[in-house]
Amino acid sequence: MIKSLRVRLQVWHAFILLLVIIGFGAALYFQMRHSLFRDIDNELASNARLLRADLERSLSDGIRRIGPIPDRPRPDRGPDRGPDGFDNDRPPRSGRPPFRRGSEWEPPYYAVFARDGDRIAQGGEIRRGPGPASPGPGDRDQGSRVQDNRPIPDAPSAPRRGNEFRSHDGLREIVMRATEGHLIVVGRDVAPMLDGLNRFLLPIVLSGFGVLAAGLIGGWWLSGRAIEPLNRISETAAEINANQLTRRIDTATMDSELERLGIILNSMLQRLETSFVQQSRFVADASHELRTPISVLQMHCELALSRDRTSLEYQNTIATCGRATERMRSLTEDLLTLARADAGQLIVRKEPIDLAGIVAESISLLRPLADERKVTIVYDNTTAICVGDANHLSRLVNNVLGNAILYNRPSGQVVLEIAADGTFTTLTIRDTGIGMSEEVLNHLFERFYRANEARSRETGGSGLGLSICKSIAIALDGKLVITSKQNVGTTAVLRLPSATTSENQ
């Protein structure tokens, strides 16, 4: 199988072009052949009609024989004159059949047959050599050719209707009905004409080869131009690597079909660049987050070992190291959760659970923080069964509710509402906090993103919480949407499939 697109295009182009040339050449040849035979048939029919008129006049006068056909003019002499002195091209004054001139100089031949098949008249000759051949009364045998190549027509069968044309042995003849059951046969040797027509095939074939060669050269050039954009796409793709992700395919000069491909590839490259940049930033941020607790561990260990310490100082050092290790453990767990979510391997159980119970647990856990911040939590404990994982949902609600408390105003409020419509169970957490700008909302779910770096570090956040919440919602076939208005507040809406919907499915 040919794998080159350009070669396959050229093969198909050559095949189609060859079919067109053969079809055109054949149509031209057969049209010329048809036109040639049409002219010959018209000439034979015209001569046969003149001969039939002469036969009818002869029969009306009681004569059963028609005079011989006059000779034809030759190119090397003037027009032949009949015995009556008239040019054969003019209407005769006698009863001889006035044959019309054809496209060849050889005269047609004819024969007249009575009803019983008896030949009552014949005439004409076929000149094949340089000299004339004179007819002789004694050298005509029925159904054969005599030595001077003059054809002797056989007695034909009467045509069923109208006139009948027939071809045999390089001859073309017409059989025409006449009065009293007579049949008239007029023919002509068409072999020289067919030979000339066949010789015309050579220029047609040579012209066809010339057109085919020119078409193949032009097709190869056109196919090269057609795949040139593909070559540019390949070259651009080959130049893209981890250190060069900004290259894009130039689609300005491409045709519409390839332009769409270029736009799709550019979009894919843009997504890859964005993903690679995010991944690089993620690794850098993770390293930065881990560096702080590691530095704390190293510094306190070095201080503890620099000189003898009291037992209380050792206890304080160990406690500080423990907090640092706890921070590292929490961060590594968050990173592991995100990595599993990205790989589609986040293990979640999808079972009917009471979302109201999980929310009540989270409120109980975070109420001390709310009391410390003087934030009021408003919640109407309504039972709502959804499909989810209790552990992951607890983590999600704790994170969102914790943010609503941490970034609220003193004496602010956090309102929690649960609603179910038979298809989805919805948890809405609305606060009266400081809110967020549009720019912050656009980056809210990005990993390690902090709207306020200093304040986030005071609260101990790593910038992974909302990213994990979104991954959990997606893994549970749900959706987490956060809207906010600066200096007004923030609203988080969690939608999860209802238990009844899951059971129906």
C-alpha positions in Angstrom: 0.0 0.0 0.0 1.3 3.4 -1.0 1.8 5.6 2.2 2.7 8.8 0.4 -0.3 11.1 0.1 1.3 13.0 -2.8 1.9 9.8 -4.7 -1.6 8.6 -4.1 -3.0 11.9 -5.3 -0.8 11.6 -8.4 -2.0 8.0 -9.1 -5.6 9.0 -8.8 -5.0 12.1 -10.9 -3.3 10.0 -13.6 -6.1 7.4 -13.6 -8.8 10.0 -13.9 -6.9 11.9 -16.6 -6.3 8.7 -18.6 -10.0 7.8 -18.5 -10.8 11.3 -19.7 -8.3 11.1 -22.6 -9.4 7.6 -23.6 -13.0 8.7 -23.5 -12.4 11.8 -25.5 -10.3 10.0 -28.1 -12.8 7.2 -28.5 -15.7 9.6 -28.7 -13.8 11.7 -31.4 -12.8 8.6 -33.4 -16.3 7.0 -33.3 -17.9 10.4 -34.1 -15.7 10.8 -37.2 -16.4 7.2 -38.1 -20.1 7.8 -37.7 -19.9 11.0 -39.7 -18.0 9.2 -42.5 -20.5 6.3 -42.7 -23.4 8.8 -42.5 -22.0 10.7 -45.6 -21.4 7.4 -47.4 -24.9 6.2 -46.6 -26.4 9.5 -47.7 -24.5 9.2 -51.0 -25.5 5.6 -51.5 -29.2 6.4 -50.7 -29.2 9.3 -53.1 -27.7 7.2 -55.9 -30.1 4.4 -55.1 -33.1 6.8 -55.4 -31.9 8.1 -58.7 -31.4 4.5 -59.9 -34.9 3.6 -58.7 -36.4 6.5 -60.7 -34.4 5.4 -63.8 -35.7 1.8 -63.3 -39.3 3.0 -63.0 -39.0 4.9 -66.2 -37.4 2.0 -68.0 -40.1 -0.4 -66.8 -42.9 2.0 -67.9 -41.3 2.0 -71.4 -41.2 -1.8 -71.4 -37.4 -2.0 -71.1 -35.9 -4.6 -68.7 -32.3 -3.4 -68.9 -30.6 -0.3 -67.6 -27.5 1.2 -69.3 -24.0 0.9 -67.7 -22.9 3.3 -65.0 -20.7 6.1 -66.4 -17.1 6.4 -65.4 -16.1 9.0 -62.8 -13.8 12.0 -63.4 -10.2 11.5 -62.4 -8.0 14.2 -60.8 -5.6 14.1 -63.8 -8.1 14.8 -66.5 -11.3 16.7 -67.2 -14.7 15.5 -66.5 -15.8 12.3 -68.4 -18.6 12.8 -70.9 -21.3 10.2 -71.5 -22.2 9.0 -75.0 -24.8 11.8 -75.1 -22.0 14.4 -74.5 -23.2 15.6 -71.2 -21.1 15.9 -68.0 -22.0 13.1 -65.6 -22.4 15.7 -62.8 -25.4 17.1 -64.6 -28.8 15.5 -64.9 -28.7 13.0 -67.9 -31.0 13.1 -70.9 -30.9 9.4 -71.3 -32.1 6.6 -69.0 -28.7 6.0 -67.5 -28.5 6.1 -63.7 -27.0 9.5 -62.8 -24.7 8.7 -59.9 -23.5 11.5 -57.5 -19.9 12.1 -56.8 -18.6 10.8 -53.5 -15.7 11.7 -51.3 -13.5 9.2 -53.1 -12.8 9.1 -56.9 -13.7 5.4 -57.3 -17.3 5.2 -58.6 -19.9 3.2 -56.7 -21.2 -0.1 -58.1 -24.8 -1.2 -58.4 -27.1 -4.1 -59.2 -30.8 -4.5 -59.9 -32.6 -7.7 -59.0 -36.0 -8.8 -60.2 -38.6 -10.4 -57.8 -37.3 -13.9 -58.7 -33.7 -12.9 -57.8 -32.5 -12.6 -61.4 -29.9 -9.8 -61.8 -31.3 -7.6 -64.6 -28.7 -4.8 -64.4 -25.3 -4.1 -62.8 -22.5 -1.6 -63.3 -19.8 0.4 -61.7 -16.3 -0.6 -60.8 -13.8 -0.3 -57.9 -10.4 1.0 -58.9 -7.7 -0.2 -56.5 -4.6 0.3 -58.7 -3.2 3.3 -60.6 -5.0 2.4 -63.8 -8.7 2.1 -64.6 -10.4 -1.3 -64.7 -13.0 -1.7 -67.4 -16.0 -3.9 -66.9 -16.3 -6.9 -69.1 -19.5 -8.9 -69.6 -17.9 -12.2 -69.4 -15.9 -11.9 -66.1 -18.7 -11.4 -63.6 -19.4 -14.4 -61.3 -22.3 -14.1 -58.9 -21.3 -13.8 -55.2 -17.6 -13.3 -55.9 -14.9 -10.8 -57.0 -13.4 -11.0 -60.4 -9.8 -10.5 -61.2 -10.1 -6.8 -61.7 -11.6 -6.5 -58.1 -15.0 -5.4 -59.3 -17.6 -6.5 -56.6 -20.6 -8.5 -57.8 -23.4 -8.2 -55.2 -25.3 -11.3 -54.3 -29.1 -11.3 -54.6 -30.2 -9.8 -51.3 -33.2 -10.7 -49.2 -35.9 -8.0 -49.2 -35.6 -5.6 -46.3 -38.4 -5.8 -43.8 -39.0 -2.1 -43.8 -37.5 0.9 -45.6 -33.9 0.6 -46.7 -31.2 -1.6 -45.3 -27.5 -0.9 -45.0 -25.0 -3.6 -44.8 -21.2 -3.9 -44.5 -19.0 -6.8 -45.5 -15.4 -7.3 -46.8 -14.6 -3.6 -46.7 -17.8 -2.7 -48.7 -20.7 -0.6 -47.7 -24.0 -1.3 -49.5 -27.7 -0.2 -49.4 -30.6 -2.5 -50.3 -33.6 -0.5 -51.5 -37.1 -1.7 -52.5 -38.2 -0.7 -56.0 -41.4 -1.1 -58.1 -42.8 -4.5 -58.8 -40.7 -6.2 -56.2 -37.4 -5.2 -57.7 -34.4 -4.7 -55.3 -31.6 -2.2 -55.9 -28.2 -2.7 -54.4 -25.7 0.2 -54.5 -22.4 -0.1 -52.8 -19.0 1.4 -52.4 -15.5 0.2 -51.3 -14.9 2.0 -48.0 -11.6 0.2 -47.2 -9.4 3.2 -48.3 -11.6 5.5 -46.2 -11.3 3.3 -43.1 -7.6 3.0 -43.6 -7.3 6.8 -43.7 -9.5 7.0 -40.6 -7.4 4.4 -38.8 -4.2 6.4 -39.7 -5.8 9.3 -37.9 -5.6 7.3 -34.7 -1.9 7.8 -34.5 -2.1 11.7 -34.0 -5.0 11.1 -31.5 -2.8 8.7 -29.5 0.2 10.9 -29.6 -1.8 13.9 -28.6 -3.3 11.9 -25.8 0.1 10.9 -24.5 1.2 14.6 -24.7 -1.8 15.7 -22.7 -1.3 12.9 -20.2 2.4 13.9 -19.7 1.5 17.6 -19.3 -1.3 16.7 -16.9 1.0 14.5 -14.8 3.6 17.2 -14.5 1.0 19.8 -13.6 -0.6 17.4 -11.2 2.7 16.7 -9.4 3.3 20.4 -9.1 -0.3 21.0 -7.8 -0.1 18.1 -5.3 3.1 19.5 -4.0 1.5 22.9 -3.4 -1.5 21.2 -1.8 0.6 19.4 0.8 2.9 22.3 1.5 0.8 23.5 4.4 1.1 20.0 5.9 4.8 20.2 5.6 4.8 23.5 7.5 2.6 22.0 10.2 5.1 19.1 10.5 8.0 21.5 10.7 6.3 23.7 13.4 5.3 20.6 15.4 8.9 19.3 15.2 10.2 22.6 16.7 7.9 22.4 19.7 9.4 21.0 22.9 9.3 21.5 26.6 11.4 24.7 26.3 9.6 26.0 23.3 5.9 25.9 23.7 5.0 29.3 22.3 5.3 28.3 18.6 2.0 28.3 16.6 1.0 27.2 13.1 0.6 30.1 10.7 -2.9 29.6 9.3 -3.2 32.9 7.4 -2.2 31.5 4.0 -3.9 28.1 4.3 -7.0 27.0 2.5 -10.2 26.7 4.6 -10.0 22.9 5.0 -6.4 23.0 6.3 -7.0 26.3 8.2 -9.5 24.5 10.4 -7.0 21.8 11.1 -4.4 24.5 11.9 -6.7 26.3 14.3 -7.6 23.0 16.1 -3.9 22.2 16.5 -3.1 25.7 17.7 -5.9 25.4 20.3 -4.4 22.0 21.4 -0.9 23.6 21.6 -2.4 26.4 23.7 -4.0 23.9 26.1 -0.8 22.0 26.3 1.2 25.1 27.0 -1.3 26.2 29.7 -1.2 22.7 31.3 2.6 22.6 31.2 2.9 26.0 32.7 0.4 25.1 35.4 2.2 21.9 36.1 5.5 23.7 36.3 4.0 26.3 38.6 2.4 23.5 40.7 5.7 21.8 41.2 7.4 25.1 42.1 4.6 26.0 44.5 4.6 22.6 46.1 8.4 22.8 46.6 8.0 26.3 48.1 5.3 25.0 50.5 7.4 22.1 51.6 10.5 24.2 52.0 9.1 26.2 54.9 8.3 23.3 57.3 11.6 21.6 56.3 13.5 24.8 57.1 11.7 25.0 60.4 12.7 21.4 61.2 16.3 21.9 60.2 16.7 25.2 62.1 15.2 23.9 65.4 17.2 20.7 65.1 20.4 22.6 64.6 19.5 25.0 67.6 18.7 22.0 69.8 22.0 20.4 69.0 24.2 23.5 69.2 24.4 23.3 73.0 22.8 21.6 76.0 19.2 22.5 76.5 16.8 22.1 79.4 14.1 19.5 79.1 11.5 22.3 78.6 13.4 23.7 75.7 13.7 20.2 74.2 10.0 19.8 74.6 9.3 23.1 72.9 11.6 22.2 70.0 10.0 18.8 69.5 6.5 20.4 69.6 7.6 22.9 66.9 9.0 20.1 64.8 5.8 18.2 65.2 3.7 21.1 63.9 6.1 21.4 60.9 5.8 17.7 60.1 2.0 17.9 60.5 1.9 20.7 58.0 4.1 18.6 55.6 1.8 15.6 56.1 -1.3 17.6 55.3 0.3 19.1 52.2 1.5 15.8 50.9 -2.0 14.3 51.4 -3.5 17.2 49.5 -1.0 16.7 46.7 -1.7 13.0 46.6 -5.4 13.6 46.4 -5.0 16.0 43.5 -2.7 13.6 41.7 -5.2 10.8 42.0 -8.0 13.1 40.8 -6.0 14.1 37.8 -5.3 10.5 36.9 -8.9 9.6 37.4 -8.0 7.3 40.3 -9.6 9.2 43.2 -11.4 6.5 45.1 -14.9 7.6 46.2 -17.9 5.6 47.3 -21.2 6.5 45.8 -23.8 5.6 48.3 -27.0 7.2 49.7 -26.0 9.5 52.6 -27.8 12.2 54.6 -26.2 15.5 53.5 -27.8 17.3 56.4 -26.0 15.1 58.9 -22.6 15.9 57.2 -23.4 19.6 57.3 -24.4 19.5 61.0 -21.1 17.7 61.8 -19.1 20.4 60.0 -20.9 23.2 61.8 -20.2 21.5 65.1 -16.5 21.2 64.2 -16.1 24.8 63.1 -18.4 26.5 65.6 -15.5 27.4 67.9 -13.8 29.2 65.0 -17.0 31.0 64.2 -17.4 32.1 67.8 -13.8 33.3 67.8 -14.5 35.4 64.7 -17.9 36.4 66.0 -19.6 34.9 63.0 -23.2 33.6 63.3 -24.1 30.3 61.5 -27.7 30.0 60.3 -28.8 26.5 59.4 -32.2 24.8 59.1 -31.5 21.1 59.6 -33.5 19.5 56.8 -33.0 15.9 55.9 -31.8 15.4 52.3 -30.5 12.1 50.9 -27.9 12.4 48.1 -25.3 10.1 46.5 -21.8 10.6 47.8 -18.9 9.7 49.9 -19.2 10.7 53.6 -15.4 11.3 54.2 -14.8 13.3 51.0 -18.0 15.3 51.4 -17.1 16.2 55.0 -13.7 17.4 53.7 -15.5 19.5 51.0 -18.0 21.1 53.4 -15.4 21.8 56.1 -13.2 23.6 53.5 -16.0 25.7 52.0 -17.6 26.5 55.4 -14.2 27.3 56.9 -13.4 29.8 54.1 -16.9 31.4 54.7 -16.0 31.9 58.4 -12.4 32.9 57.9 -13.1 35.6 55.2 -16.2 37.0 56.9 -16.6 40.3 58.7 -16.8 40.4 62.4 -20.5 39.9 63.5 -21.1 38.6 60.0 -23.4 35.7 59.0 -23.0 32.3 57.2 -26.3 30.9 56.0 -26.5 27.2 54.9 -29.5 25.9 52.9 -30.3 22.4 51.6 -32.8 21.8 48.8 -33.8 18.8 46.8 -35.8 18.6 43.5 -35.8 14.9 42.9 -32.9 15.0 40.5 -30.3 17.0 42.4 -29.6 17.8 46.0 -28.2 21.3 46.4 -26.2 22.8 49.3 -25.9 26.6 49.3 -23.4 28.3 51.7 -23.8 32.1 51.6 -21.7 34.5 53.7 -21.6 38.3 54.3 -17.9 38.5 54.0 -15.4 40.7 52.1 -16.2 39.0 48.7 -13.9 38.6 45.8 -13.2 40.5 42.5 -13.8 39.1 39.1 -10.1 38.5 38.6 -9.8 36.5 41.8 -12.9 34.4 40.8 -11.2 33.5 37.5 -8.2 31.9 39.4 -10.1 30.6 42.4 -9.8 26.9 41.6 -6.1 27.1 40.5 -3.7 25.2 42.7 -1.7 27.2 45.3 -3.5 30.3 44.3 -4.1 32.8 47.1 -6.0 36.1 46.7 -4.2 37.5 49.7 -0.9 35.8 50.3 -0.2 37.3 53.7 -3.6 36.6 55.1 -3.7 33.1 53.7 -0.5 32.2 55.4 -1.9 33.5 58.7 -4.8 31.1 58.4 -2.5 28.2 57.5 -4.0 27.6 54.0 -1.9 26.1 51.2 -4.0 27.2 48.3 -5.1 23.6 47.5 -8.4 23.4 49.3 -10.8 24.6 46.7 -9.0 22.7 43.9 -9.5 19.5 46.0 -13.2 20.5 46.6 -13.8 20.8 42.9 -12.1 17.5 42.2 -14.3 15.7 44.8 -17.5 17.3 43.3 -16.5 16.1 39.8 -15.7 12.6 41.1 -19.1 12.4 42.7 -20.8 13.4 39.4 -21.7 16.8 40.9 -20.7 20.4 40.5 -19.3 23.2 42.7 -20.0 26.8 41.6 -18.8 29.8 43.5 -20.0 33.4 42.9 -19.0 36.5 44.7 -19.4 40.2 44.8 -16.7 42.4 46.4 -17.7 43.9 49.8 -21.1 42.0 49.6 -20.3 38.4 50.1 -19.7 35.0 48.5 -22.0 32.2 47.6 -20.9 28.5 47.1 -23.4 26.1 45.5 -22.8 22.3 45.6 -25.1 20.1 43.4 -25.0 16.4 43.9 -27.2 13.6 42.4 -30.2 12.7 44.5 -30.4 9.1 45.8 -33.8 8.5 44.0 -32.2 9.5 40.7 -29.3 7.1 41.2 -31.7 4.3 42.1 -33.7 4.8 38.9 -30.6 4.7 36.8 
